[in-house]
Amino acid sequence: MGKNRKRYSRKYYKSAELPPCDYLESDSELQAEEVIKKIYSTKFNLKSSAYISETFTAFKKVQELHPHLQKIDTIVCFGLGHFGWCATSRNQLGFISLIKEYLEIQEVLFQDPVFTPKEAEILKNLGFSVIPGNLEGKFGIDQEKKYLIYLPHCPKQLTNNFLWKNWGTKLSNILLLSNSFSSVLISGSKSNLQIDAGLILKAEEFTEEIPLENNFIYTDVFNDTSIHVFPRDKLEVVPEVLWSERGPEPEYNDPEFITCALQCIKLEDDGSRKDTAISSQ
């Protein structure tokens, strides 16, 4: 991400439901009060939408079918993006906030290495927590807790990493809100999927997917999103050999997913932006 603002073609502006991110020259230009006002406004508009109503109905049905998931302890979100500048990310943040209230969830954790210091501070001021660093989706859950994991339009490799880290019967303690597994599994050849989404392939036999209808006014915000459940009764009859086939820690060559080579924003004392890239291992 350079200092110059990104330019987009007229065709892009005509096709996009929401305007693209318009980055400021430095984090110091971001006005926290204005961002928070925008978040609350976005949340207010989203709350009255058919999309959020139908999403809540879907959660209710899932929890009725899986009573042990009626009390969710923690939301974990990876890859929210620059909500300080991007309307899409603010809609996703408002979405998380509404889910937190509806499901009466106490703890919400975020991680995205692109967050600027001011964005991280805004999240904390809103009562959320920020996980430092970059786990690349490899967040290990506590077996005594129940989780809602939100991966908004994240690459399949991030989902694969999360499954790798938590591979086993403890997956039953998770509601996974992410890009549709079904869509992922028809998006490429089986040989490529085995490299980039091998555990999504393996999870197909015990995953229940509930697609969420993309009826939000901005159709590029929540498109291709599904709730994924890993039912206890299915996990209990999975052959033990499947759990032993987790394999070594995944490595990827796909340029869409840059492992340990993230373009991060480093803020200098005078507030100017300096882009740095961490070399891949």
ChimeraX commands (.cxc) that place a marker at each C-alpha (Angstrom):
marker #1 position 0.00,0.00,0.00 radius 0.5
marker #1 position 1.79,3.12,-1.17 radius 0.5
marker #1 position 1.26,6.70,-0.08 radius 0.5
marker #1 position -0.75,7.52,-3.15 radius 0.5
marker #1 position -4.46,6.79,-3.03 radius 0.5
marker #1 position -5.60,3.86,-5.12 radius 0.5
marker #1 position -7.21,4.65,-8.43 radius 0.5
marker #1 position -10.12,2.70,-9.76 radius 0.5
marker #1 position -11.64,2.59,-13.22 radius 0.5
marker #1 position -15.06,4.02,-14.02 radius 0.5
marker #1 position -16.21,0.43,-14.61 radius 0.5
marker #1 position -15.31,-0.47,-11.03 radius 0.5
marker #1 position -17.25,2.44,-9.58 radius 0.5
marker #1 position -20.31,1.49,-11.61 radius 0.5
marker #1 position -20.24,-2.14,-10.53 radius 0.5
marker #1 position -19.36,-1.72,-6.84 radius 0.5
marker #1 position -22.20,-1.65,-4.34 radius 0.5
marker #1 position -20.05,0.28,-1.87 radius 0.5
marker #1 position -17.21,2.68,-2.69 radius 0.5
marker #1 position -13.71,1.25,-2.37 radius 0.5
marker #1 position -11.47,2.12,0.54 radius 0.5
marker #1 position -10.08,5.63,0.39 radius 0.5
marker #1 position -6.93,5.57,2.50 radius 0.5
marker #1 position -5.67,8.66,4.23 radius 0.5
marker #1 position -2.03,9.63,4.06 radius 0.5
marker #1 position -1.37,8.71,7.70 radius 0.5
marker #1 position -2.99,7.23,10.77 radius 0.5
marker #1 position -2.94,10.66,12.40 radius 0.5
marker #1 position -5.51,11.85,9.85 radius 0.5
marker #1 position -8.00,9.28,11.10 radius 0.5
marker #1 position -10.52,10.93,13.40 radius 0.5
marker #1 position -11.59,8.37,15.98 radius 0.5
marker #1 position -14.79,10.21,16.91 radius 0.5
marker #1 position -15.89,10.35,13.28 radius 0.5
marker #1 position -15.12,6.66,12.73 radius 0.5
marker #1 position -17.12,5.67,15.81 radius 0.5
marker #1 position -20.07,7.79,14.61 radius 0.5
marker #1 position -19.92,6.01,11.25 radius 0.5
marker #1 position -19.80,2.61,12.97 radius 0.5
marker #1 position -22.90,3.41,15.05 radius 0.5
marker #1 position -24.71,4.75,11.98 radius 0.5
marker #1 position -23.82,1.63,10.01 radius 0.5
marker #1 position -24.94,-0.56,12.89 radius 0.5
marker #1 position -28.26,1.30,13.14 radius 0.5
marker #1 position -28.98,0.81,9.42 radius 0.5
marker #1 position -27.91,-2.83,9.49 radius 0.5
marker #1 position -30.11,-3.56,12.52 radius 0.5
marker #1 position -33.29,-2.83,10.55 radius 0.5
marker #1 position -32.25,-4.90,7.54 radius 0.5
marker #1 position -33.80,-8.17,6.42 radius 0.5
marker #1 position -30.31,-9.64,6.30 radius 0.5
marker #1 position -29.68,-9.29,10.02 radius 0.5
marker #1 position -33.19,-10.50,10.87 radius 0.5
marker #1 position -32.77,-13.63,8.76 radius 0.5
marker #1 position -29.28,-14.21,10.13 radius 0.5
marker #1 position -30.62,-14.13,13.69 radius 0.5
marker #1 position -33.35,-16.57,12.68 radius 0.5
marker #1 position -30.70,-18.90,11.23 radius 0.5
marker #1 position -28.67,-18.71,14.46 radius 0.5
marker #1 position -31.76,-19.51,16.50 radius 0.5
marker #1 position -32.51,-22.60,14.41 radius 0.5
marker #1 position -28.91,-23.79,14.61 radius 0.5
marker #1 position -28.88,-23.40,18.39 radius 0.5
marker #1 position -32.17,-25.24,18.74 radius 0.5
marker #1 position -30.68,-28.17,16.81 radius 0.5
marker #1 position -27.40,-27.98,18.75 radius 0.5
marker #1 position -28.32,-27.00,22.33 radius 0.5
marker #1 position -24.72,-27.06,23.58 radius 0.5
marker #1 position -24.10,-24.00,21.34 radius 0.5
marker #1 position -26.87,-21.90,22.89 radius 0.5
marker #1 position -24.35,-20.08,25.06 radius 0.5
marker #1 position -21.45,-18.69,23.03 radius 0.5
marker #1 position -18.57,-17.38,25.12 radius 0.5
marker #1 position -16.38,-15.64,22.57 radius 0.5
marker #1 position -16.42,-14.18,19.07 radius 0.5
marker #1 position -13.09,-14.26,17.23 radius 0.5
marker #1 position -12.78,-12.31,13.98 radius 0.5
marker #1 position -9.86,-12.47,11.58 radius 0.5
marker #1 position -9.35,-10.23,8.57 radius 0.5
marker #1 position -11.80,-7.41,9.26 radius 0.5
marker #1 position -9.69,-4.94,7.31 radius 0.5
marker #1 position -9.40,-1.16,7.53 radius 0.5
marker #1 position -12.75,-0.24,9.04 radius 0.5
marker #1 position -11.42,3.28,9.56 radius 0.5
marker #1 position -11.58,3.85,5.82 radius 0.5
marker #1 position -13.72,1.06,4.36 radius 0.5
marker #1 position -17.52,1.04,4.48 radius 0.5
marker #1 position -17.52,-2.71,3.81 radius 0.5
marker #1 position -15.40,-3.37,6.89 radius 0.5
marker #1 position -17.60,-1.07,8.98 radius 0.5
marker #1 position -20.67,-3.05,7.94 radius 0.5
marker #1 position -18.92,-6.25,9.00 radius 0.5
marker #1 position -17.94,-4.64,12.31 radius 0.5
marker #1 position -21.53,-3.51,12.86 radius 0.5
marker #1 position -22.65,-7.05,12.03 radius 0.5
marker #1 position -20.36,-8.50,14.70 radius 0.5
marker #1 position -21.56,-5.95,17.24 radius 0.5
marker #1 position -25.21,-6.87,16.58 radius 0.5
marker #1 position -24.46,-10.60,16.84 radius 0.5
marker #1 position -22.69,-9.94,20.15 radius 0.5
marker #1 position -25.80,-8.26,21.50 radius 0.5
marker #1 position -28.26,-10.79,20.10 radius 0.5
marker #1 position -26.37,-13.83,21.40 radius 0.5
marker #1 position -25.32,-12.01,24.61 radius 0.5
marker #1 position -21.65,-12.77,24.04 radius 0.5
marker #1 position -19.25,-11.19,26.53 radius 0.5
marker #1 position -15.92,-11.36,24.71 radius 0.5
marker #1 position -15.00,-10.26,21.17 radius 0.5
marker #1 position -11.47,-10.67,19.83 radius 0.5
marker #1 position -10.09,-9.23,16.60 radius 0.5
marker #1 position -6.89,-9.83,14.70 radius 0.5
marker #1 position -5.78,-8.28,11.46 radius 0.5
marker #1 position -2.15,-7.24,10.94 radius 0.5
marker #1 position -3.29,-4.31,8.80 radius 0.5
marker #1 position -4.95,-2.54,11.74 radius 0.5
marker #1 position -3.33,0.81,12.40 radius 0.5
marker #1 position -2.64,1.78,16.03 radius 0.5
marker #1 position -5.62,4.14,15.97 radius 0.5
marker #1 position -7.94,1.42,14.60 radius 0.5
marker #1 position -6.79,-0.93,17.36 radius 0.5
marker #1 position -7.48,1.79,19.91 radius 0.5
marker #1 position -10.97,2.39,18.49 radius 0.5
marker #1 position -11.80,-1.30,18.84 radius 0.5
marker #1 position -10.65,-1.22,22.46 radius 0.5
marker #1 position -12.75,1.89,23.11 radius 0.5
marker #1 position -15.76,0.00,21.76 radius 0.5
marker #1 position -15.19,-2.73,24.33 radius 0.5
marker #1 position -13.46,-5.24,22.07 radius 0.5
marker #1 position -9.99,-6.79,22.33 radius 0.5
marker #1 position -7.22,-6.98,19.74 radius 0.5
marker #1 position -4.94,-10.00,19.46 radius 0.5
marker #1 position -1.43,-8.72,18.64 radius 0.5
marker #1 position 0.70,-10.10,15.85 radius 0.5
marker #1 position -0.44,-12.43,13.09 radius 0.5
marker #1 position -1.64,-15.95,13.86 radius 0.5
marker #1 position -2.61,-16.48,10.19 radius 0.5
marker #1 position -5.85,-18.01,11.45 radius 0.5
marker #1 position -4.11,-20.55,13.70 radius 0.5
marker #1 position -6.06,-19.63,16.81 radius 0.5
marker #1 position -6.39,-22.50,19.26 radius 0.5
marker #1 position -9.72,-22.64,21.06 radius 0.5
marker #1 position -10.23,-23.46,24.72 radius 0.5
marker #1 position -12.07,-26.80,24.87 radius 0.5
marker #1 position -14.15,-25.54,27.80 radius 0.5
marker #1 position -15.60,-22.61,25.82 radius 0.5
marker #1 position -17.93,-22.13,22.86 radius 0.5
marker #1 position -16.95,-19.87,19.97 radius 0.5
marker #1 position -18.29,-18.00,17.00 radius 0.5
marker #1 position -15.45,-17.61,14.52 radius 0.5
marker #1 position -15.97,-14.94,11.86 radius 0.5
marker #1 position -13.79,-14.88,8.74 radius 0.5
marker #1 position -15.31,-12.16,6.51 radius 0.5
marker #1 position -14.29,-12.90,2.91 radius 0.5
marker #1 position -10.98,-14.34,4.11 radius 0.5
marker #1 position -8.94,-16.57,1.78 radius 0.5
marker #1 position -9.60,-20.29,2.05 radius 0.5
marker #1 position -6.08,-20.80,3.38 radius 0.5
marker #1 position -6.94,-18.84,6.53 radius 0.5
marker #1 position -9.95,-21.11,7.13 radius 0.5
marker #1 position -7.77,-24.13,6.43 radius 0.5
marker #1 position -5.24,-22.92,9.01 radius 0.5
marker #1 position -7.97,-22.52,11.62 radius 0.5
marker #1 position -9.21,-26.06,10.99 radius 0.5
marker #1 position -5.64,-27.38,11.15 radius 0.5
marker #1 position -5.07,-25.76,14.54 radius 0.5
marker #1 position -8.30,-27.13,16.01 radius 0.5
marker #1 position -8.58,-30.42,14.13 radius 0.5
marker #1 position -10.49,-32.93,16.23 radius 0.5
marker #1 position -13.75,-33.34,18.12 radius 0.5
marker #1 position -13.44,-29.89,19.75 radius 0.5
marker #1 position -14.66,-28.45,16.44 radius 0.5
marker #1 position -18.14,-29.20,17.80 radius 0.5
marker #1 position -17.72,-26.14,20.07 radius 0.5
marker #1 position -17.58,-23.77,17.09 radius 0.5
marker #1 position -19.99,-21.85,14.92 radius 0.5
marker #1 position -17.96,-20.84,11.88 radius 0.5
marker #1 position -19.22,-17.88,9.87 radius 0.5
marker #1 position -17.21,-17.64,6.65 radius 0.5
marker #1 position -17.20,-18.05,2.91 radius 0.5
marker #1 position -19.25,-21.06,1.93 radius 0.5
marker #1 position -17.36,-24.35,2.10 radius 0.5
marker #1 position -19.47,-25.56,-0.80 radius 0.5
marker #1 position -18.30,-22.65,-2.94 radius 0.5
marker #1 position -14.68,-23.24,-1.96 radius 0.5
marker #1 position -14.90,-26.91,-2.93 radius 0.5
marker #1 position -16.13,-26.15,-6.45 radius 0.5
marker #1 position -13.68,-23.30,-7.00 radius 0.5
marker #1 position -10.71,-25.32,-8.15 radius 0.5
marker #1 position -9.26,-28.70,-9.01 radius 0.5
marker #1 position -9.04,-31.29,-6.28 radius 0.5
marker #1 position -5.26,-31.33,-6.50 radius 0.5
marker #1 position -5.06,-27.58,-5.85 radius 0.5
marker #1 position -7.65,-27.77,-3.10 radius 0.5
marker #1 position -5.63,-30.48,-1.35 radius 0.5
marker #1 position -2.78,-27.99,-1.12 radius 0.5
marker #1 position -4.70,-24.84,-0.21 radius 0.5
marker #1 position -7.83,-26.26,1.45 radius 0.5
marker #1 position -7.02,-29.85,2.34 radius 0.5
marker #1 position -8.77,-29.76,5.70 radius 0.5
marker #1 position -11.85,-28.08,4.26 radius 0.5
marker #1 position -11.98,-31.06,1.89 radius 0.5
marker #1 position -11.69,-33.49,4.80 radius 0.5
marker #1 position -14.25,-31.59,6.87 radius 0.5
marker #1 position -16.85,-31.88,4.12 radius 0.5
marker #1 position -18.11,-35.21,5.44 radius 0.5
marker #1 position -19.02,-33.86,8.89 radius 0.5
marker #1 position -19.90,-30.21,8.22 radius 0.5
marker #1 position -23.42,-28.82,8.14 radius 0.5
marker #1 position -23.65,-25.61,6.13 radius 0.5
marker #1 position -26.45,-23.05,6.41 radius 0.5
marker #1 position -26.18,-20.47,3.59 radius 0.5
marker #1 position -27.25,-16.92,4.42 radius 0.5
marker #1 position -29.28,-15.29,1.67 radius 0.5
marker #1 position -27.44,-12.31,0.22 radius 0.5
marker #1 position -30.31,-9.83,0.47 radius 0.5
marker #1 position -28.46,-6.93,2.10 radius 0.5
marker #1 position -28.76,-3.63,0.24 radius 0.5
marker #1 position -25.01,-3.73,-0.49 radius 0.5
marker #1 position -24.58,-7.10,-2.15 radius 0.5
marker #1 position -20.77,-7.15,-1.98 radius 0.5
marker #1 position -20.60,-7.06,1.84 radius 0.5
marker #1 position -21.97,-10.44,2.94 radius 0.5
marker #1 position -22.07,-12.39,-0.33 radius 0.5
marker #1 position -21.23,-16.10,-0.27 radius 0.5
marker #1 position -21.46,-16.27,3.53 radius 0.5
marker #1 position -22.59,-19.38,5.41 radius 0.5
marker #1 position -22.85,-20.64,8.96 radius 0.5
marker #1 position -20.90,-23.89,9.36 radius 0.5
marker #1 position -21.55,-26.31,12.19 radius 0.5
marker #1 position -19.60,-29.43,13.15 radius 0.5
marker #1 position -22.24,-31.56,14.93 radius 0.5
marker #1 position -21.15,-33.65,17.89 radius 0.5
marker #1 position -22.97,-36.75,16.70 radius 0.5
marker #1 position -21.12,-36.67,13.39 radius 0.5
marker #1 position -17.74,-36.00,14.96 radius 0.5
marker #1 position -18.17,-38.88,17.40 radius 0.5
marker #1 position -18.40,-41.41,14.57 radius 0.5
marker #1 position -15.57,-39.99,12.47 radius 0.5
marker #1 position -12.85,-42.66,12.04 radius 0.5
marker #1 position -9.85,-41.91,14.24 radius 0.5
marker #1 position -7.62,-42.10,11.19 radius 0.5
marker #1 position -9.16,-38.88,9.88 radius 0.5
marker #1 position -7.96,-36.95,12.92 radius 0.5
marker #1 position -4.46,-38.38,12.50 radius 0.5
marker #1 position -4.42,-37.14,8.90 radius 0.5
marker #1 position -4.21,-33.49,9.92 radius 0.5
marker #1 position -0.69,-33.38,8.49 radius 0.5
marker #1 position 2.13,-30.88,9.13 radius 0.5
marker #1 position 1.59,-27.16,9.47 radius 0.5
marker #1 position 0.27,-25.96,6.10 radius 0.5
marker #1 position 2.43,-24.01,3.67 radius 0.5
marker #1 position 1.03,-22.24,0.63 radius 0.5
marker #1 position 2.32,-21.01,-2.70 radius 0.5
marker #1 position -0.85,-19.21,-3.72 radius 0.5
marker #1 position -0.03,-15.50,-4.21 radius 0.5
marker #1 position -3.52,-14.66,-2.92 radius 0.5
marker #1 position -2.37,-15.76,0.52 radius 0.5
marker #1 position 0.97,-14.31,1.56 radius 0.5
marker #1 position 2.37,-16.29,4.48 radius 0.5
marker #1 position 4.55,-14.13,6.72 radius 0.5
marker #1 position 4.93,-11.59,3.89 radius 0.5
marker #1 position 2.31,-9.06,4.88 radius 0.5
marker #1 position 2.39,-5.48,3.76 radius 0.5
marker #1 position 2.08,-3.72,7.09 radius 0.5
marker #1 position 1.81,-0.06,7.95 radius 0.5
marker #1 position 4.54,1.36,10.12 radius 0.5
marker #1 position 3.81,4.75,11.57 radius 0.5
marker #1 position 6.68,7.09,12.23 radius 0.5
marker #1 position 6.68,9.54,15.09 radius 0.5
marker #1 position 5.66,12.42,12.84 radius 0.5
marker #1 position 2.57,10.50,11.71 radius 0.5
marker #1 position 3.76,9.85,8.16 radius 0.5
marker #1 position 3.13,6.44,6.65 radius 0.5
marker #1 position 5.91,4.11,5.76 radius 0.5
marker #1 position 5.04,0.82,4.09 radius 0.5
marker #1 position 7.16,-2.16,4.90 radius 0.5
marker #1 position 6.98,-5.75,3.82 radius 0.5
marker #1 position 8.03,-8.61,6.02 radius 0.5
marker #1 position 10.06,-11.06,3.99 radius 0.5
marker #1 position 8.63,-14.55,3.72 radius 0.5
marker #1 position 10.38,-17.31,5.53 radius 0.5
marker link #1:1,2 radius 0.2
marker link #1:2,3 radius 0.2
marker link #1:3,4 radius 0.2
marker link #1:4,5 radius 0.2
marker link #1:5,6 radius 0.2
marker link #1:6,7 radius 0.2
marker link #1:7,8 radius 0.2
marker link #1:8,9 radius 0.2
marker link #1:9,10 radius 0.2
marker link #1:10,11 radius 0.2
marker link #1:11,12 radius 0.2
marker link #1:12,13 radius 0.2
marker link #1:13,14 radius 0.2
marker link #1:14,15 radius 0.2
marker link #1:15,16 radius 0.2
marker link #1:16,17 radius 0.2
marker link #1:17,18 radius 0.2
marker link #1:18,19 radius 0.2
marker link #1:19,20 radius 0.2
marker link #1:20,21 radius 0.2
marker link #1:21,22 radius 0.2
marker link #1:22,23 radius 0.2
marker link #1:23,24 radius 0.2
marker link #1:24,25 radius 0.2
marker link #1:25,26 radius 0.2
marker link #1:26,27 radius 0.2
marker link #1:27,28 radius 0.2
marker link #1:28,29 radius 0.2
marker link #1:29,30 radius 0.2
marker link #1:30,31 radius 0.2
marker link #1:31,32 radius 0.2
marker link #1:32,33 radius 0.2
marker link #1:33,34 radius 0.2
marker link #1:34,35 radius 0.2
marker link #1:35,36 radius 0.2
marker link #1:36,37 radius 0.2
marker link #1:37,38 radius 0.2
marker link #1:38,39 radius 0.2
marker link #1:39,40 radius 0.2
marker link #1:40,41 radius 0.2
marker link #1:41,42 radius 0.2
marker link #1:42,43 radius 0.2
marker link #1:43,44 radius 0.2
marker link #1:44,45 radius 0.2
marker link #1:45,46 radius 0.2
marker link #1:46,47 radius 0.2
marker link #1:47,48 radius 0.2
marker link #1:48,49 radius 0.2
marker link #1:49,50 radius 0.2
marker link #1:50,51 radius 0.2
marker link #1:51,52 radius 0.2
marker link #1:52,53 radius 0.2
marker link #1:53,54 radius 0.2
marker link #1:54,55 radius 0.2
marker link #1:55,56 radius 0.2
marker link #1:56,57 radius 0.2
marker link #1:57,58 radius 0.2
marker link #1:58,59 radius 0.2
marker link #1:59,60 radius 0.2
marker link #1:60,61 radius 0.2
marker link #1:61,62 radius 0.2
marker link #1:62,63 radius 0.2
marker link #1:63,64 radius 0.2
marker link #1:64,65 radius 0.2
marker link #1:65,66 radius 0.2
marker link #1:66,67 radius 0.2
marker link #1:67,68 radius 0.2
marker link #1:68,69 radius 0.2
marker link #1:69,70 radius 0.2
marker link #1:70,71 radius 0.2
marker link #1:71,72 radius 0.2
marker link #1:72,73 radius 0.2
marker link #1:73,74 radius 0.2
marker link #1:74,75 radius 0.2
marker link #1:75,76 radius 0.2
marker link #1:76,77 radius 0.2
marker link #1:77,78 radius 0.2
marker link #1:78,79 radius 0.2
marker link #1:79,80 radius 0.2
marker link #1:80,81 radius 0.2
marker link #1:81,82 radius 0.2
marker link #1:82,83 radius 0.2
marker link #1:83,84 radius 0.2
marker link #1:84,85 radius 0.2
marker link #1:85,86 radius 0.2
marker link #1:86,87 radius 0.2
marker link #1:87,88 radius 0.2
marker link #1:88,89 radius 0.2
marker link #1:89,90 radius 0.2
marker link #1:90,91 radius 0.2
marker link #1:91,92 radius 0.2
marker link #1:92,93 radius 0.2
marker link #1:93,94 radius 0.2
marker link #1:94,95 radius 0.2
marker link #1:95,96 radius 0.2
marker link #1:96,97 radius 0.2
marker link #1:97,98 radius 0.2
marker link #1:98,99 radius 0.2
marker link #1:99,100 radius 0.2
marker link #1:100,101 radius 0.2
marker link #1:101,102 radius 0.2
marker link #1:102,103 radius 0.2
marker link #1:103,104 radius 0.2
marker link #1:104,105 radius 0.2
marker link #1:105,106 radius 0.2
marker link #1:106,107 radius 0.2
marker link #1:107,108 radius 0.2
marker link #1:108,109 radius 0.2
marker link #1:109,110 radius 0.2
marker link #1:110,111 radius 0.2
marker link #1:111,112 radius 0.2
marker link #1:112,113 radius 0.2
marker link #1:113,114 radius 0.2
marker link #1:114,115 radius 0.2
marker link #1:115,116 radius 0.2
marker link #1:116,117 radius 0.2
marker link #1:117,118 radius 0.2
marker link #1:118,119 radius 0.2
marker link #1:119,120 radius 0.2
marker link #1:120,121 radius 0.2
marker link #1:121,122 radius 0.2
marker link #1:122,123 radius 0.2
marker link #1:123,124 radius 0.2
marker link #1:124,125 radius 0.2
marker link #1:125,126 radius 0.2
marker link #1:126,127 radius 0.2
marker link #1:127,128 radius 0.2
marker link #1:128,129 radius 0.2
marker link #1:129,130 radius 0.2
marker link #1:130,131 radius 0.2
marker link #1:131,132 radius 0.2
marker link #1:132,133 radius 0.2
marker link #1:133,134 radius 0.2
marker link #1:134,135 radius 0.2
marker link #1:135,136 radius 0.2
marker link #1:136,137 radius 0.2
marker link #1:137,138 radius 0.2
marker link #1:138,139 radius 0.2
marker link #1:139,140 radius 0.2
marker link #1:140,141 radius 0.2
marker link #1:141,142 radius 0.2
marker link #1:142,143 radius 0.2
marker link #1:143,144 radius 0.2
marker link #1:144,145 radius 0.2
marker link #1:145,146 radius 0.2
marker link #1:146,147 radius 0.2
marker link #1:147,148 radius 0.2
marker link #1:148,149 radius 0.2
marker link #1:149,150 radius 0.2
marker link #1:150,151 radius 0.2
marker link #1:151,152 radius 0.2
marker link #1:152,153 radius 0.2
marker link #1:153,154 radius 0.2
marker link #1:154,155 radius 0.2
marker link #1:155,156 radius 0.2
marker link #1:156,157 radius 0.2
marker link #1:157,158 radius 0.2
marker link #1:158,159 radius 0.2
marker link #1:159,160 radius 0.2
marker link #1:160,161 radius 0.2
marker link #1:161,162 radius 0.2
marker link #1:162,163 radius 0.2
marker link #1:163,164 radius 0.2
marker link #1:164,165 radius 0.2
marker link #1:165,166 radius 0.2
marker link #1:166,167 radius 0.2
marker link #1:167,168 radius 0.2
marker link #1:168,169 radius 0.2
marker link #1:169,170 radius 0.2
marker link #1:170,171 radius 0.2
marker link #1:171,172 radius 0.2
marker link #1:172,173 radius 0.2
marker link #1:173,174 radius 0.2
marker link #1:174,175 radius 0.2
marker link #1:175,176 radius 0.2
marker link #1:176,177 radius 0.2
marker link #1:177,178 radius 0.2
marker link #1:178,179 radius 0.2
marker link #1:179,180 radius 0.2
marker link #1:180,181 radius 0.2
marker link #1:181,182 radius 0.2
marker link #1:182,183 radius 0.2
marker link #1:183,184 radius 0.2
marker link #1:184,185 radius 0.2
marker link #1:185,186 radius 0.2
marker link #1:186,187 radius 0.2
marker link #1:187,188 radius 0.2
marker link #1:188,189 radius 0.2
marker link #1:189,190 radius 0.2
marker link #1:190,191 radius 0.2
marker link #1:191,192 radius 0.2
marker link #1:192,193 radius 0.2
marker link #1:193,194 radius 0.2
marker link #1:194,195 radius 0.2
marker link #1:195,196 radius 0.2
marker link #1:196,197 radius 0.2
marker link #1:197,198 radius 0.2
marker link #1:198,199 radius 0.2
marker link #1:199,200 radius 0.2
marker link #1:200,201 radius 0.2
marker link #1:201,202 radius 0.2
marker link #1:202,203 radius 0.2
marker link #1:203,204 radius 0.2
marker link #1:204,205 radius 0.2
marker link #1:205,206 radius 0.2
marker link #1:206,207 radius 0.2
marker link #1:207,208 radius 0.2
marker link #1:208,209 radius 0.2
marker link #1:209,210 radius 0.2
marker link #1:210,211 radius 0.2
marker link #1:211,212 radius 0.2
marker link #1:212,213 radius 0.2
marker link #1:213,214 radius 0.2
marker link #1:214,215 radius 0.2
marker link #1:215,216 radius 0.2
marker link #1:216,217 radius 0.2
marker link #1:217,218 radius 0.2
marker link #1:218,219 radius 0.2
marker link #1:219,220 radius 0.2
marker link #1:220,221 radius 0.2
marker link #1:221,222 radius 0.2
marker link #1:222,223 radius 0.2
marker link #1:223,224 radius 0.2
marker link #1:224,225 radius 0.2
marker link #1:225,226 radius 0.2
marker link #1:226,227 radius 0.2
marker link #1:227,228 radius 0.2
marker link #1:228,229 radius 0.2
marker link #1:229,230 radius 0.2
marker link #1:230,231 radius 0.2
marker link #1:231,232 radius 0.2
marker link #1:232,233 radius 0.2
marker link #1:233,234 radius 0.2
marker link #1:234,235 radius 0.2
marker link #1:235,236 radius 0.2
marker link #1:236,237 radius 0.2
marker link #1:237,238 radius 0.2
marker link #1:238,239 radius 0.2
marker link #1:239,240 radius 0.2
marker link #1:240,241 radius 0.2
marker link #1:241,242 radius 0.2
marker link #1:242,243 radius 0.2
marker link #1:243,244 radius 0.2
marker link #1:244,245 radius 0.2
marker link #1:245,246 radius 0.2
marker link #1:246,247 radius 0.2
marker link #1:247,248 radius 0.2
marker link #1:248,249 radius 0.2
marker link #1:249,250 radius 0.2
marker link #1:250,251 radius 0.2
marker link #1:251,252 radius 0.2
marker link #1:252,253 radius 0.2
marker link #1:253,254 radius 0.2
marker link #1:254,255 radius 0.2
marker link #1:255,256 radius 0.2
marker link #1:256,257 radius 0.2
marker link #1:257,258 radius 0.2
marker link #1:258,259 radius 0.2
marker link #1:259,260 radius 0.2
marker link #1:260,261 radius 0.2
marker link #1:261,262 radius 0.2
marker link #1:262,263 radius 0.2
marker link #1:263,264 radius 0.2
marker link #1:264,265 radius 0.2
marker link #1:265,266 radius 0.2
marker link #1:266,267 radius 0.2
marker link #1:267,268 radius 0.2
marker link #1:268,269 radius 0.2
marker link #1:269,270 radius 0.2
marker link #1:270,271 radius 0.2
marker link #1:271,272 radius 0.2
marker link #1:272,273 radius 0.2
marker link #1:273,274 radius 0.2
marker link #1:274,275 radius 0.2
marker link #1:275,276 radius 0.2
marker link #1:276,277 radius 0.2
marker link #1:277,278 radius 0.2
marker link #1:278,279 radius 0.2
marker link #1:279,280 radius 0.2
marker link #1:280,281 radius 0.2
view
